[in-house]
Amino acid sequence: MAGRTSRRRVARGGVLPAERSLAPDLARGLMLLLIVLSNTGFHLWAAKLGPSGWHAVDGSTADRVVQFLMIVVLDLRIYPLFAFLFGYGMMQLYRRQTEAGTSEKGAVALLRRRSLWLIVVGFAHAALLMAGDIIGFYGLLSLIFGWLFLRRGNRVLLIAAGAVLTLQVLSGLPSILELAGGNVAEVGTAAGDTGRVAYASGEENALTAAGTRMATWVFVAIVSPLPAFTAQAVLLLGFWAARRRILEEPGSHLPLLRRTAVLGIAVGWLGGLPQALAHIGVLDVPAGAVALDGPFAAIQATTGVAGGLGYVALITLIAHRMSERVRRSRPVVAVAAVGKRSLSSYLAHSLIFSPVLAAWGFGLGGKLTSASMALFAVGVWLVTVAAAYALERAGRRGPAETVLRRLVYRSADRSQPERAGPVDGSSASGRSVH
């Protein structure tokens, strides 16, 4: 028993302030703005939704512009960004532990404990606030993929990512071929209000809404990780990129980052155009074409991988080109502070969104439109920016990060300082992003 305990001993605690790097923190901070914007459609519980069940189909010109931009720029593009950063952080945590002397089994056990706690957090999040919680989803995905791939070589990671992406393409190919062959009646099933029903945002009874959210969460967090080919592939690419320290050492990978930014964003946006043009009525196609299982959605999901990776590359290039003066500017420090406290900020979004917008709360979601809801989302994100910046100046971590860190690292983290990092946004070695 003593030998087994020794093999699983954790040599060190979590990331230290001097080990942080600007690019991933900045990416997480901006990602949270994009996530809170992409979630707005489900809270418009009084609006008429389109066949995909995501966006309203009515409103002013401003509303239509917002809907178009969200479909092209955000939908199914932000979650690949999240998956990449999540996988990157997992591999960095693993490497940090093994380089400090923790055995490989001990590091995997640490990540397994972290994954289990994330599932618990996701369960509570869904039960209380958010049906579409992704914390539990990535907790389960990291539990499986951490066990299968953390100790595999780079070649295995790339082959596995390619294989999963191939499955993603093949899964959407039948509906695309049906549309190309002119069988427009067979291309998909219009979803209508299914997204809003799953979120229970229009339910006036709080207990009934909680029950619906939990049923949705079981599907999102327990059932969907297995066929979630996009998330799986990008998570593996995050493992691979972390092995090469691409975000911490961008100067050594500039050609790759430039190509990924330009091609990734171009492919991502072009892949979202058919769905967006159909939604605003420019393309006359059957409702099933833009449904969740339709061909336009399949194109959007597949190209979303490129879009998400392009966003990561672009933010990394921006962080690399920033002068020291810009790095220390208040806006940059504040957004990076959100990235350092991404779990707390993500939960804070729901803490504001759900009670204010849902029918069982104040019901504001029944009065807003796509454009005004987007403004509300930006305002919520700015609240988290202000709170994160205040915590940064005080040298404190986010409350969710503090709790999770203590649960995961236990006694190994007690000897490390509690300060969250320098308030000027500077970084020393930049060896970790977790």
N, C-alpha and C positions, 0 to 999 in steps of 0.2 A: 504493500500500500504506500509506503514511504517513497519507493522508486517511482510509482505512478504519479504521486503528487509532485515529485521533483521534475518529472518530464513535462508536467503541465503548469509549472510555476511561471507566473507572468513577471518578466524582468523589469518592466517599467510601466508607468501609467500612460495617460493620453498625451496628445501633442502639446508641446511647450510653445509659448509665444514666439520664440526666436526661430521655430521650425516652420512657421506658416509662410505661405507664398500668396502674393496678391491675386494672381490670375484666377485660381479656383474660388477664392473668397468673393471676388468681384463677380464671377460667373454665377455663383449661387445667389448672391444678392439680386442681380438682374433677373435671374431665372424665377425668383419668387414673385417679381412683378408680373412676368409673363404667365406664370401659373395662376395667379389670382385673377388676371384678366380672362384667361381661357376657361375658368370655372363659372363665369358670370351667367352664361346662358341658362343654366339649370335653375337659377334663382328668380328668373322672370316667370313666375308661376301663373300669372294671369295673361301672358302673351300667347298668341298662336304660334306654335313651333312648326318648323319645316319637317320634311320626311325623315331627316337624319335624327330628329329628336334633340338637336343641340342648340340651334339658333332660331330666334323669332323670324317670322316672314313678313312682318308688318313694320310700320314706323316711318319716320321722316327720312329725308335724304341723308342726314347725318347718321341715322341708325343703319341705313343700308351700307354706307361707307364703312362703319365700324364692323358690321357683319362680314363684309367682303374682306377687310384686312385681317380679321381674326381667323377666317378660314384659310387664307393664303399664308399668313405669317405664324400663327399660333397653333391651330388645331393639329394634333398628332406630330408636332415639331418640338414641343417643349418637353414632353415626357422622354423622348430619346436623349435630350440634353440632361434631364434629371438622372436617367439611368446611367449615362456615361460618367457623370460626376460621382454618383453613388458607387459604381464599380471602381472608379479611380481611388476613392477614399478607402474602400475595403482593402485594395491591394497595398495602399500606403500604410494602413494600420498593420497589416500582416508583415510587411517588410520592416517597419519600424520595430516591431516586437522581435522578429528573428535577428535583426542586426544588433539588438541590445542583449541578446543571449537567450531569449525565450525559444524553446524548441518549436519545431513546425507544428507538432500536435498541440502544444500549448497555445500557439497563436491561433490555430483553427478553432480550438475550444473557446478562446476569448471571443472570436467573431461569431461563433455559434450562440454564445450567451447574449451577445449584442443583438443578433437577429431575433432571438426569442423575445427579448424585451421590446423590440420594435413591434412585433406582432401584438404584444399586450397593449402598447401605447396606441397602435392602430385600432384595436378593438374598442378601447375607451373613447377614442376620438370619434369613431363612427356611432357608437351608442349615444353619445351626448350631443354631437354636432354635425358631422359630415359623412354622408353616405359614400361619397366617392373617395374616401381616404386612400392614400397610396402608401402610407407608412407600413401598414400590415402587409400590403402587396409586396413591397420590396424587402420586408423582413423575411417573408417566406421564400422569395426568390433568392435572397442572399444566403439563406440557410441551405438551400439546395445547391446553388452554384458555388458557394464557398467550399462546400464539401467536395464537389466534383472537380473544380478547376483551379483553386488557389495555388496548388502545388504543381500544376502542370506547366510545361514549357511554352514559350511564346508561339511556336509553330502550332501546337495543339489548340491554343486559344484562337489563333487566326482561322484555322480550319473549322473549328466549332462555330465561330461567329459566321463564317461564310455559309456553313451548312444550314444554320438557323435562318439566315437571311434568304437562302434559297427556298426554305419552307414557307417563309412569309410571302415571297413572290408567287409560289405555286398555289398558296391558299386563296389568293385573289384572282388567279388566272382564269378560272372558269367564267366568272361574271364578266371579266373584261372581254373574253372571246365571244360571249353571248352578245354583248353590246356591239362588238366589231362585226359580228355576223348578221346584225340587224334584228336579232330576237329581243326587241326592247321590252317585251312583256315578261321576260324571264330573268331580268337582270338584278332583281333585289326585292326586298320586302320593306315597304315604307314603315318607318318606326313611329312617326307621329309624336305623341306625347310620352313615349316610354321613358325617355331620359328624365323628364320632370317627375314622373310617377316614382321612378327609382330613387330619386333624391328626396321625395316627400316634402318638397318645399311649399307645396300648396295645401298640405294637410293642416287643418286647424287644431286637431287634437295632438298634444305633445307626445303622449304615450304611443298613440298609433304611428306617429311619425318616427319615433324611436324604433319601433318594431320593423317598419319598412326599411329604415337605414341599416339595421342589423342584417336583414335579409339581403340587401344589396351588398353589404360589406362581405358577407360570406362568399358571394359570387366573385366580387372584385379581388379579395385578398386570398381566398382559398382555392377557387376554381380557375380563375383566369390566368394565374402565373404560368401554368403549364403550356397553354397555347399562345402565350404572349411572346411571339417570336421576335418582335421588334425590340422589346425591353431586354430579352435574353441576349440578343446579338450585341447590342450596344453596351450592355454590362460587361460582356467579355472583351469588347474593344477597350473599355475603361481599364480592365485588368492589364491588357497589353500595353496601353499607353503609360500607365503608372510604372510598369517595369522599365520603360525607357525615359521616365522623368520628363515627359514632353511639356507638361504645364509648368513644372518648376524650372526647367532649363530651356525656354523657348528659343533662345539664341542658337541652340544647336539643332533646331528642327524648323527653321524658318521656311524653307521651300515646301515642306509637308504642310505646315500650318497655312501658308498662303493658298496653296492649291485647294486644301480642304475648305477654307473660308469661301473662296470664290465659287468653286464648283458646287460645294454643298448647299450654300444658300440659293444659288441659281436653280439647282435641281429641286430643292425643297419648295421654293416659291412657284416654280412652273408646275410642279406636281399638284399644288393646291388650287391652281387656276380653274380647272374644269369644275370642281365642286363649288368654288366661289361664284363663277359665272352662272352656273345652273341655279344656285341659290337666289341670286338677285334677278333671275329671269332672262338673262342674256342668251343662255343656251336653253333651247326647248327640248327637254328630255323627260322621260317618264319618272315618276317619283321614286321608283325603285333604284334608279341610277345613282341617286345621291343618298340612299339609305345606308345604314351602318354596314350592311353586307353587300352593298352595290359596288360597281366597278370604279366609280369615281373615288369612293372611300378607300378602296384597295390601292389605287394609285397614290392617294394622299398618304396612306399609312406607310407604304414602301418608300416613297420619296422623303417622308418625314425623318427617316434615319439620316439621310444626307443633310437635311436642313438642321437637325439638332447638332450634328457634328460640326457643321459649318458655323453655327453660333458659338460653340466652344472655341473653335479655332480663331474666330474673329475677336472674341473677348480676350483671348490669350495674347493675340498680336497687339491689341490696344494696350493691355497692361504692360507688355514688353516695351512699347514705344513711349510710354509715359515718362516724362522727366521726373526727377525726384521731387521737384516742387509740386507737380500735378499729383503725384502719389500722396502727398501730404495734405492736399486740399480737403476741405471738410466734406464736400459731396462724395469724393472717392472713399474717404475713410468711413463715412456713414454707410454707403452701400456695401462696402466690404465688411463692415460690422454686422450688417444683416446676414451676409454669407457665413460669418463665423457663428451666428446664432440661427441657422436656417431652420432647425426643428422648432425652436420657440416661435420664430416668425411665422412659420407655416401653420402652427396651431393657433396663433393669435389671429390669423386671417379668419379662421372658422369661428373663433370666439366672438368676433365682431359680426361677420357675415350672417351666420345662422339666426341668432336671436333678433337681429334687426330686420332681415329680409324675409324670413319664413312666415307663412300664414299663422303658425302656432306662436310666433313672437309678435313683433311690431308690424309685420306685414308689408314693409316698404317695397319688397320685390314685386308686389302686385301693382305698383304705381310707376315703376321705373321702366325705361325703354333701353334698348341696346346701348345707345350712346350715353345716357345718364348713368346706366349701370357701370359702364366702363370708367366713367369719371369717379363714381363711388369706389370702384376697385382700386384705382390709382390713389385715392385718398386713404384707403385702408393701408395700402402698402407704405405710403408716406408716414403714417402713424407708427408702423413697425420700424421704419428707418430712424425716426426720431427716438424711439425707445431704445433701439440697438445702439445708436450713437451715444445716448446717455449712459448706457451700460459700459460702452467702450471707454468713455472718459473716466468712469468710475473704476475701470479695471475689473469688471465683473463679467462672468459668463452669463448666457441666457439661462433662465430657470429650468427649462427642459433639458438643456445640455448638462447642467450641473447634476440633475437627478440621474439621467442616463449614465453619465460618467461614473458616478458612485456605484450604481447598480452593476455596471459592466466590469470596471476595474477593481472594485472592492478595495482591499488594503493596499494594492500596488500603487494607487494614485494619491495616497494620503501624504506622502513625502514631497509631492510636487506643489509648486506655488499655485495659488488660486487665481492669480491675475490673468485676465483674458488676453492681454497683449498691449503693445504700445499704442497710445492714442493717436500717434501721427501716421499710422498705417504702414510704418516701415517693417521690414522683415530681414532676418539674418540669413540663415542658410536656405530657407524655403524648402525644406526637405519633406514636408508633409502637408497634405490638404485636408486631413480629417479633423 
